[in-house]
Amino acid sequence: MKIAFFDTKDYDVPFFTRLGKERDILFKFYETRLNGDTCELARGFDGVCVFVNDDLSSAVIEKLYSYGVRIIALRCAGYNNVDLKACFGRIHVVRVPAYSPYAVAEHTMALLLTSVRRIHKAYNRTKDFNFSLSGLTGFDLHGKTVGVIGTGKIGRIFIDICRGFGMHVIAYDKYPAAGYDYVPLDELFARSDIISLHCPLSEDTYHIIGEETIGKLKKGVVILNTSRGALIDAEALLDGIKRRIVGAACLDVYEEESDVFFHDFSGHIVEDDTLARLISMPNVIVTSHQAFLTEEALENIADTTTKNLADFRQGAHLENELCYQCGNEEDCKKKRREKCF
């Protein structure tokens, strides 16, 4: 089975090469992202393997189908970059629903601790042999209220970590799970000392932290986002920081990250003024979509992705298949027990 692998990172190659050989899958690795200009590279391949910033719009789907591509393997959980309606009946779409929820949840807590205890500032100071404590005063997490938006696997693990610190947890989710204190979204905004986003990107969650939201937040709130960049309106966040409503922000994702993240711009001028202003803020920490990046997660991503592809080749049930009907069991004629089409 021949798969065109787009947006390749150095860390992808060893895991996918090894597991691909074990499952008789040959990957052709391309550093370029998949889009309307590069999809010609997929001609003659059985499928494509893509990541979060690849373009799988209807126009790209049309071209891929004409080239003979019959499966799209997402090596991530999110799929907001895929036009599932354009794929239905033509190209199967599979994903990795959970690679290491611990990795993302732990990174979220690492960002929070780094921010509130000023660890990043202390690190930079002591490298210059400056051992002053001035300006490094933080606050205890114990007893603080954290509002968690999205209680899927990652959100629930983050809640467990917060409870271990003695924090009070309130949550919001359209589909509540047992064992959590759910409150309306406006109440969560008003009560939370810390807000952590762990929900998928959809029409309902787009800019869930935005201009209107900022006015509802508790003064000094810390905002964490390790989910999807467009959950936060970056301009509104900047305004909230300047107005001293938002006390700190920790971001592993950014709405316009596709042209910046995963690349080295240390010797260049970054043209995204909003991102540049965010990074310049003393109370903002930005990491470059690295929350998932652990050895365990990379192994799980490659294992699930290659299994998805092997199952497709063998005509087996695709456990991790996506289609535009799958979100509604009433519309899903296959009841998720066999391929969508």
C-alpha positions as CSV (number, residue, x, y, z in Angstrom):
1,M,0.0,0.0,0.0
2,K,1.5,3.3,-1.1
3,I,0.8,6.4,1.0
4,A,1.9,10.0,0.3
5,F,2.9,11.5,3.7
6,F,2.5,15.3,3.9
7,D,3.9,17.9,6.3
8,T,6.6,15.5,7.5
9,K,8.5,16.3,10.7
10,D,11.8,14.7,11.6
11,Y,10.1,12.9,14.5
12,D,7.5,11.3,12.3
13,V,9.9,9.3,10.0
14,P,11.3,6.6,12.4
15,F,8.0,5.7,13.9
16,F,6.1,5.5,10.6
17,T,8.9,3.8,8.7
18,R,9.2,1.0,11.3
19,L,5.4,0.4,11.7
20,G,4.8,0.8,8.0
21,K,7.2,-2.0,7.3
22,E,5.5,-4.2,9.8
23,R,2.1,-3.6,8.2
24,D,3.3,-3.6,4.5
25,I,2.7,0.1,4.0
26,L,5.2,2.2,2.0
27,F,5.3,5.9,2.9
28,K,6.7,8.6,0.7
29,F,7.6,11.5,2.9
30,Y,7.0,15.1,1.8
31,E,8.0,18.1,3.8
32,T,5.5,20.3,2.0
33,R,1.9,20.6,3.3
34,L,-1.0,19.3,1.3
35,N,-2.9,22.0,-0.6
36,G,-4.3,22.7,-4.0
37,D,-0.8,23.3,-5.4
38,T,0.9,20.3,-3.9
39,C,-1.8,17.6,-4.2
40,E,-0.4,16.5,-7.5
41,L,2.3,14.8,-5.5
42,A,-0.4,12.3,-4.4
43,R,-1.1,11.1,-7.9
44,G,-0.7,7.3,-8.1
45,F,-0.9,6.7,-4.4
46,D,-3.6,4.7,-2.6
47,G,-4.0,7.3,0.1
48,V,-2.5,10.3,1.9
49,C,-1.4,10.8,5.5
50,V,-1.9,14.4,6.8
51,F,-1.6,16.6,9.8
52,V,-3.5,19.6,11.4
53,N,-2.5,22.3,8.9
54,D,-2.9,20.4,5.7
55,D,-5.7,21.7,3.4
56,L,-8.4,19.1,2.7
57,S,-11.1,21.4,1.3
58,S,-13.6,20.3,-1.3
59,A,-11.3,21.4,-4.2
60,V,-8.4,19.4,-2.9
61,I,-10.7,16.3,-2.2
62,E,-11.8,16.5,-5.8
63,K,-8.3,16.4,-7.1
64,L,-7.2,13.6,-4.8
65,Y,-10.2,11.5,-5.9
66,S,-9.3,12.0,-9.5
67,Y,-5.7,10.9,-8.8
68,G,-6.9,7.6,-7.3
69,V,-6.7,8.4,-3.7
70,R,-9.2,6.5,-1.7
71,I,-8.3,7.1,1.9
72,I,-7.2,10.1,4.0
73,A,-5.4,9.1,7.2
74,L,-5.3,12.0,9.7
75,R,-2.4,11.5,12.2
76,C,-4.3,13.7,14.7
77,A,-7.6,13.9,16.6
78,G,-9.0,17.1,15.1
79,Y,-10.5,17.2,11.6
80,N,-11.9,20.7,11.2
81,N,-9.5,21.0,8.1
82,V,-11.4,18.3,6.3
83,D,-14.5,18.7,4.2
84,L,-16.2,15.5,5.2
85,K,-19.2,16.0,2.9
86,A,-16.9,16.2,-0.1
87,C,-15.3,13.0,1.0
88,F,-18.5,11.0,1.6
89,G,-19.0,8.2,-0.9
90,R,-15.6,8.8,-2.5
91,I,-12.7,8.9,0.0
92,H,-12.7,7.3,3.4
93,V,-11.3,9.4,6.3
94,V,-9.8,8.0,9.4
95,R,-8.1,9.7,12.4
96,V,-6.3,9.1,15.7
97,P,-8.9,9.9,18.3
98,A,-6.6,9.5,21.3
99,Y,-2.8,9.3,21.0
100,S,-1.8,10.4,24.5
101,P,-4.3,12.5,26.4
102,Y,-1.8,12.4,29.3
103,A,0.8,14.2,27.2
104,V,-1.6,17.1,26.4
105,A,-3.1,17.4,29.9
106,E,0.4,17.3,31.5
107,H,1.7,20.0,29.1
108,T,-1.3,22.1,30.1
109,M,-0.4,21.9,33.7
110,A,3.2,22.5,32.9
111,L,2.3,25.8,31.2
112,L,0.1,26.8,34.1
113,L,2.8,26.1,36.7
114,T,5.4,27.9,34.6
115,S,3.2,30.9,34.3
116,V,1.9,31.3,37.9
117,R,5.3,30.6,39.5
118,R,7.3,32.6,37.0
119,I,9.6,29.7,36.3
120,H,10.5,30.9,32.8
121,K,11.6,34.2,34.1
122,A,13.6,32.7,36.9
123,Y,15.3,30.4,34.4
124,N,16.4,33.3,32.2
125,R,17.7,35.2,35.2
126,T,19.8,32.5,36.8
127,K,21.4,31.8,33.4
128,D,22.9,35.3,33.9
129,F,23.7,34.6,37.6
130,N,20.9,37.0,38.6
131,F,19.4,35.4,41.8
132,S,17.0,38.2,42.7
133,L,13.5,37.2,43.6
134,S,12.0,40.6,42.6
135,G,8.9,40.2,40.4
136,L,8.8,36.4,40.8
137,T,5.9,36.2,43.3
138,G,3.3,33.7,42.2
139,F,0.1,32.3,43.8
140,D,-1.0,28.9,45.1
141,L,-3.1,26.7,42.9
142,H,-4.5,25.0,46.0
143,G,-8.1,26.3,46.6
144,K,-8.4,28.1,43.2
145,T,-11.3,27.5,40.9
146,V,-10.5,26.1,37.5
147,G,-13.1,26.1,34.7
148,V,-12.6,23.3,32.2
149,I,-14.4,23.7,28.9
150,G,-14.6,20.2,27.3
151,T,-14.6,17.0,29.3
152,G,-13.4,14.5,26.8
153,K,-10.4,12.3,27.6
154,I,-7.9,15.1,27.8
155,G,-10.2,17.4,29.8
156,R,-11.0,14.6,32.3
157,I,-7.3,13.9,32.8
158,F,-6.5,17.6,33.3
159,I,-9.3,17.7,35.9
160,D,-7.7,14.8,37.8
161,I,-4.4,16.6,37.8
162,C,-6.1,19.8,39.1
163,R,-7.9,17.9,41.8
164,G,-4.5,16.5,42.9
165,F,-3.4,20.1,43.5
166,G,-6.4,20.7,45.7
167,M,-8.2,22.9,43.1
168,H,-12.0,23.3,42.9
169,V,-13.1,22.2,39.4
170,I,-16.2,23.3,37.5
171,A,-16.9,22.3,33.9
172,Y,-18.9,23.0,30.8
173,D,-19.6,20.5,28.0
174,K,-22.6,20.0,25.6
175,Y,-22.4,16.3,26.5
176,P,-21.9,16.0,30.3
177,A,-20.2,13.0,31.9
178,A,-20.9,11.7,35.3
179,G,-18.8,12.8,38.3
180,Y,-18.2,16.4,37.4
181,D,-19.7,19.7,38.5
182,Y,-21.2,21.2,35.3
183,V,-22.3,24.8,35.2
184,P,-23.6,27.2,32.5
185,L,-20.8,28.8,30.4
186,D,-21.4,32.3,31.7
187,E,-21.2,31.0,35.3
188,L,-17.9,29.3,34.5
189,F,-16.5,32.5,33.0
190,A,-17.6,34.5,36.1
191,R,-16.3,32.1,38.7
192,S,-13.1,30.7,37.3
193,D,-9.6,31.8,38.4
194,I,-8.2,29.7,35.6
195,I,-9.9,28.6,32.4
196,S,-8.6,25.6,30.4
197,L,-9.9,24.8,26.9
198,H,-10.1,21.1,25.9
199,C,-13.0,21.2,23.4
200,P,-12.9,20.5,19.6
201,L,-13.3,23.4,17.2
202,S,-16.8,23.7,15.7
203,E,-19.3,26.4,14.9
204,D,-20.4,26.5,18.5
205,T,-16.9,26.8,19.9
206,Y,-15.3,29.1,17.4
207,H,-13.9,32.1,19.3
208,I,-15.5,30.8,22.5
209,I,-13.1,33.2,24.1
210,G,-13.8,36.4,22.2
211,E,-14.7,40.1,22.6
212,E,-18.1,39.4,24.3
213,T,-16.6,36.7,26.5
214,I,-13.8,38.9,27.8
215,G,-16.2,41.2,29.6
216,K,-17.7,38.2,31.5
217,L,-14.3,36.9,32.9
218,K,-13.1,37.2,36.5
219,K,-10.5,39.8,36.7
220,G,-7.0,38.3,36.6
221,V,-8.1,35.0,35.1
222,V,-5.4,32.7,33.6
223,I,-6.4,31.3,30.2
224,L,-5.0,28.0,28.9
225,N,-5.4,26.6,25.4
226,T,-3.8,23.4,24.2
227,S,-6.7,22.4,22.0
228,R,-7.4,24.5,18.8
229,G,-6.2,28.0,18.1
230,A,-9.5,29.4,16.8
231,L,-11.2,28.7,20.1
232,I,-9.6,32.1,21.1
233,D,-10.0,35.4,19.2
234,A,-6.3,36.5,19.6
235,E,-7.1,40.2,19.1
236,A,-9.8,40.1,21.9
237,L,-7.3,38.2,24.1
238,L,-4.7,41.0,23.6
239,D,-7.3,43.6,24.5
240,G,-8.3,41.6,27.6
241,I,-4.6,41.5,28.7
242,K,-4.1,45.2,28.1
243,R,-7.3,46.0,30.1
244,R,-5.9,43.9,32.9
245,I,-8.9,41.5,32.8
246,V,-6.8,38.5,31.7
247,G,-4.0,38.0,34.1
248,A,-2.0,35.5,32.0
249,A,-2.4,33.4,28.9
250,C,-0.7,30.1,28.1
251,L,-1.1,29.0,24.4
252,D,0.2,25.9,22.7
253,V,-2.0,26.7,19.7
254,Y,-2.8,29.9,17.7
255,E,-5.5,30.7,15.2
256,E,-3.1,31.6,12.4
257,E,-0.4,29.1,13.3
258,S,-0.3,27.3,10.0
259,D,2.2,29.8,8.5
260,V,4.4,30.0,11.6
261,F,4.4,26.9,13.8
262,F,6.8,24.0,13.2
263,H,9.3,26.4,11.4
264,D,12.4,28.2,12.6
265,F,12.0,32.0,12.2
266,S,14.7,32.9,14.7
267,G,16.6,34.7,12.0
268,H,13.6,36.4,10.3
269,I,11.0,39.0,11.0
270,V,7.6,37.4,11.8
271,E,4.9,39.2,9.9
272,D,2.1,38.2,12.1
273,D,1.8,41.3,14.3
274,T,-0.8,39.8,16.6
275,L,1.4,36.8,17.4
276,A,4.4,39.1,17.9
277,R,2.5,41.3,20.3
278,L,1.3,38.2,22.3
279,I,4.8,36.8,22.6
280,S,6.1,40.2,23.7
281,M,3.7,40.3,26.6
282,P,5.4,39.4,30.0
283,N,2.3,37.4,31.1
284,V,2.0,35.3,27.9
285,I,3.7,31.9,27.3
286,V,3.5,30.4,23.8
287,T,4.7,27.0,22.8
288,S,4.5,25.8,19.2
289,H,1.8,23.1,19.2
290,Q,4.1,20.7,21.2
291,A,1.6,19.5,23.8
292,F,1.3,16.1,22.1
293,L,5.0,15.6,21.6
294,T,6.1,12.7,23.8
295,E,7.7,9.4,22.9
296,E,4.5,7.6,24.0
297,A,2.2,9.8,21.9
298,L,4.4,9.5,18.7
299,E,4.4,5.7,19.1
300,N,0.6,5.7,19.5
301,I,0.0,8.0,16.6
302,A,2.0,5.9,14.2
303,D,0.5,2.7,15.5
304,T,-3.1,3.8,15.2
305,T,-2.6,5.5,11.8
306,T,-0.9,2.4,10.3
307,K,-3.5,0.1,11.8
308,N,-6.2,2.3,10.2
309,L,-4.6,2.0,6.8
310,A,-4.0,-1.7,7.2
311,D,-7.7,-2.2,8.1
312,F,-8.7,-0.3,5.0
313,R,-6.5,-2.4,2.8
314,Q,-7.9,-5.6,4.2
315,G,-11.5,-4.4,3.9
316,A,-12.1,-4.5,7.7
317,H,-14.3,-2.3,9.8
318,L,-12.7,1.1,10.2
319,E,-13.0,1.8,13.9
320,N,-11.7,5.4,13.6
321,E,-13.6,6.4,10.4
322,L,-15.1,9.8,10.1
323,C,-18.0,11.0,7.9
324,Y,-20.4,13.9,8.1
325,Q,-23.1,11.6,9.3
326,C,-21.2,10.0,12.1
327,G,-22.0,12.8,14.6
328,N,-25.7,11.9,14.5
329,E,-26.5,8.2,15.1
330,E,-29.9,8.6,13.6
331,D,-28.4,9.7,10.3
332,C,-25.7,7.0,10.4
333,K,-27.1,4.1,8.5
334,K,-24.1,1.9,9.3
335,K,-24.4,2.6,13.1
336,R,-20.6,2.7,13.1
337,R,-20.4,-1.1,12.7
338,E,-18.9,-1.1,9.2
339,K,-17.4,1.3,6.7
340,C,-19.4,4.5,6.2
341,F,-19.9,3.6,2.4
